Amino acid sequence: MKIEDAQHLVDSWIKTTGIRYFNELTNTAILMEEVGEVARIMARQYGEQSFKKSDEEVNLADEMADVLFVLICLANQTGVNLTTALEKNLEKKSIRDADRHRNNDKLF
């Protein structure tokens, strides 16, 4: 699925099943909540924290999909084409970081 297709799919789902978009501020708060859930899993699965009994049913992929879903909602609400935005962002990074990472001794 292309990012553009995902934006259309989410928009369609919101307008039928979801009834309407939450406002942008609410969706921003929800995005932070979802990112926190990903961070919680990462800290336990790849960091030093241990899982609690209540954490045993976590699903990293599902939580990442929640982050993506809300991000797409915000993009749709604010008129951002994520395909174009990502292409421009990668172009910016390619110019800005052309030699930066190669010259970073910490990466070798």
C-alpha positions in Angstrom: 0.0 0.0 0.0 1.3 3.5 -0.9 1.2 6.2 1.7 -1.4 8.1 -0.4 -3.6 5.0 -0.5 -3.3 4.8 3.3 -4.4 8.4 3.6 -7.5 7.8 1.5 -8.3 4.5 3.4 -8.0 6.2 6.8 -10.1 9.2 5.6 -12.8 6.8 4.3 -12.8 4.8 7.6 -13.1 8.0 9.6 -16.0 9.3 7.6 -17.9 6.0 7.8 -17.0 4.0 10.9 -15.4 6.8 12.9 -18.2 9.3 12.1 -15.8 12.3 12.1 -12.2 13.3 12.9 -11.4 14.3 16.4 -10.1 17.9 16.4 -6.4 18.4 15.7 -5.5 19.1 19.3 -7.3 15.9 20.5 -5.5 13.9 17.8 -2.2 15.4 18.8 -2.7 14.3 22.4 -3.8 10.8 21.2 -0.6 10.6 19.0 1.5 11.4 22.0 -0.4 8.7 24.0 0.2 6.1 21.2 3.9 7.0 20.9 4.2 6.6 24.7 2.8 3.0 24.3 5.4 2.2 21.7 8.1 3.7 24.0 6.9 1.6 26.9 7.2 -1.6 24.9 10.6 -0.6 23.5 11.9 0.2 27.0 10.9 -3.3 28.2 11.7 -5.3 25.1 15.0 -3.7 24.1 15.9 -1.7 27.2 16.6 -2.4 30.8 13.0 -2.3 32.1 11.1 -5.6 32.7 7.6 -6.4 31.7 4.9 -6.4 34.3 2.2 -9.0 34.4 -0.2 -6.5 32.8 2.3 -6.0 29.9 2.4 -9.6 28.7 -0.2 -9.1 25.9 1.6 -6.2 24.2 1.9 -6.1 20.4 4.6 -3.7 19.1 3.4 -3.9 15.5 -0.2 -3.0 16.5 1.0 -0.1 18.7 3.2 1.2 15.8 0.1 1.0 13.5 -1.9 3.1 16.0 0.8 5.8 15.8 0.7 5.7 12.0 -3.1 5.8 12.0 -3.3 8.9 14.1 -0.4 10.6 12.2 -2.3 9.9 9.0 -5.4 11.5 10.6 -3.5 14.6 11.5 -2.0 14.8 7.9 -5.5 14.5 6.4 -6.9 17.1 8.7 -4.1 19.6 8.0 -3.8 19.0 4.3 -0.4 17.3 4.4 0.4 14.9 1.6 2.6 12.5 3.4 4.1 11.0 0.2 5.3 14.5 -0.9 6.4 15.4 2.7 8.5 12.2 3.0 10.1 12.7 -0.4 11.0 16.3 0.4 12.3 15.2 3.9 14.5 12.5 2.4 15.9 14.9 -0.2 16.7 17.4 2.6 18.4 14.7 4.7 20.3 13.5 1.7 21.8 16.9 1.1 22.3 17.9 4.7 23.7 14.5 5.8 25.6 13.6 2.6 28.9 13.3 4.5 27.9 13.7 8.1 27.3 10.1 8.9 30.3 8.8 6.9 32.4 11.2 9.0 31.0 10.2 12.3 33.5 7.9 14.1 30.8 6.9 16.5 29.0 4.9 13.8 32.0 2.7 13.0 
